[in-house]
Structures are given as structure tokens and as C-alpha cells.
Amino acid sequence: MSEVNVSDNLKKLRLRIAKAEQAVGRAPNSVGLVAVSKTKPISLIRAAIAEGQRAFGENYAQEAIEKATALADLGLEWHFIGPVQSNKTQGLAGAMSWVHTVDRLKIARRLNDQRPENMPALNVCLQVNISQETSKAGLPPDQVAALAREVAGLPRLRLRGLMAIPAPTDNTLEQRQAFADMRELLLQLKSTLPELDTLSMGMSGDLEAAIAEGATLIRVGSDIFGARN
Ligand SMILES: *Cc1c(COP(=O)(O)O)cnc(C)c1O
């Protein structure tokens, strides 16, 4: 494995984000960065922390809980961005600040019931299958409003917005279209849920398109921590 320079990578990424914000007239630092550390060792997470990074994303529940527990004294913000299984909700409810991937009421209810009382409400996003891929996780766009209404009523969850992983493509126009559809969907929801403020979209390969269409949180892994095996 080649050496990865997390500090350099983060500095370059921050410039890239700033340029993308500026290109579309968005305010500096209006896009939050979740550093996706899945499969990567704690040593690389510490290198990102040393560079000022506070928000980390993980895909696998067991790994997410272990890393959050190991670094609990540092006041980091842990984001769960992988598929949520019922038998993992308790651990996630106790260790995460955010879960981006709620797509069923059953999972939302479990997270709500299991969120410890001494912690603030758990931030959640609804995952949308925006490219309508048959194999993909996430809600079809036409089911988002109904689930949002239910989740917004759960007192130990704080519904923040929507998340998507569009079908991968190098075509910038296609990237923009999927993210624009997400922006439109959030806008519609905000007519009844004005407190929603989050669009979690954009990764290493498409973050410029996501920022152009209003992403408020991007989730970047390989461009910070190197390719995964
Ligand atoms: C792995 C992953 C990312 C990061 O992807 P990169 O291409 O490595 O930047 C973002 N979001 C989700 C949901 C992921 O699973």
C-alpha cells in the first residue's frame, strides 16, 4: 500500500470545495465535509483530526460503533452512511450523531426508541433512490413525503433532510440532473417541513456537481484517505 498523506489531501480537498462554492456563488464554508473513513485505520482518522476535521462517516455498523467508542473523548461527530439493519439500531443510536440512511419507518422507530435520554435527538436523513435503480437502497422519490411526515413526529429523532447516492456516471450533466432532482424534492418537503436544512450528496467523483445543486453535506472518502481495496 502506498503512503497516503491525509493532511495534504484534506488541504487540497478544502480548496476544491471552496472553488466549487465560489463557482456557483455559494457562501464560503456553506458545504460541510463528512470524511468517510470506512475500512481505514484509526491512525488515518487521527491524521485528519490533526488537520481540523471533526465529522467522520462510516458504512458498517460494527466498525462505526468501534471507532466512535475508541475516539469518544475527542468530541467528534459520527455519521452513519451505510445500510441500517434492525439488529444494529441500538448500537448506532448510542454512538452516532447522524444516520443518513433511514428508508423505513421500522428503522426510524427503533432508532427513536433506542436513542439514549442523555444524548441530543439523533439527526437523520431519508435516503432516496434518486436514480430509481432496482437494486439500490433508499426510498422511491414518490414515497419520501409520507415517510418524512412520520419521522418528523418521532421526538428522539431530528429529521434534517435527504441523502442520495446517484447511479455513478462521469457525465457531468447526468450528475447534475440527479442532484437537481434531490434539490427539488427537498424544496417540496420544505413547504410542510420548513425546518429541513440538509442535502447529503456528493462524493469524491461528483462533489462539484452536488455543490452546484445545493449539497450542504458532502461525503468524501478516497480523495482523503486513499483508494479502498
Ligand atoms: C464510500 C461512500 C462514500 C465515499 O465515497 P468516495 O468515492 O470514496 O469519496 C460516500 N457515501 C457513501 C454512502 C459511501 O458508501
The ligand as an SDF file (V2000), in Angstrom:
LIG
                    3D

 15 15  0  0  0  0  0  0  0  0999 V2000
  -17.9460    5.1060    0.4870 C   0  0  0  0  0  0  0  0  0  0  0  0
  -19.0180    6.1210    0.4770 C   0  0  0  0  0  0  0  0  0  0  0  0
  -18.7320    7.4720    0.2380 C   0  0  0  0  0  0  0  0  0  0  0  0
  -17.3510    7.9840   -0.1250 C   0  0  0  0  0  0  0  0  0  0  0  0
  -17.0620    7.6280   -1.4400 O   0  0  0  0  0  0  0  0  0  0  0  0
  -15.6700    8.0730   -2.1300 P   0  0  0  0  0  0  0  0  0  0  0  0
  -15.9170    7.8200   -3.5670 O   0  0  0  0  0  0  0  0  0  0  0  0
  -14.6040    7.2070   -1.5490 O   0  0  0  0  0  0  0  0  0  0  0  0
  -15.4550    9.5100   -1.8410 O   0  0  0  0  0  0  0  0  0  0  0  0
  -19.7740    8.3810    0.3190 C   0  0  0  0  0  0  0  0  0  0  0  0
  -21.0220    7.9920    0.6170 N   0  0  0  0  0  0  0  0  0  0  0  0
  -21.3400    6.7100    0.8490 C   0  0  0  0  0  0  0  0  0  0  0  0
  -22.7400    6.3470    1.1860 C   0  0  0  0  0  0  0  0  0  0  0  0
  -20.3590    5.7350    0.7780 C   0  0  0  0  0  0  0  0  0  0  0  0
  -20.6830    4.4690    0.9980 O   0  0  0  0  0  0  0  0  0  0  0  0
  1  2  1  0
  2  3  1  0
  2 14  2  0
  3  4  1  0
  3 10  2  0
  4  5  1  0
  5  6  1  0
  6  7  2  0
  6  8  1  0
  6  9  1  0
 10 11  1  0
 11 12  2  0
 12 13  1  0
 12 14  1  0
 14 15  1  0
M  END
$$$$
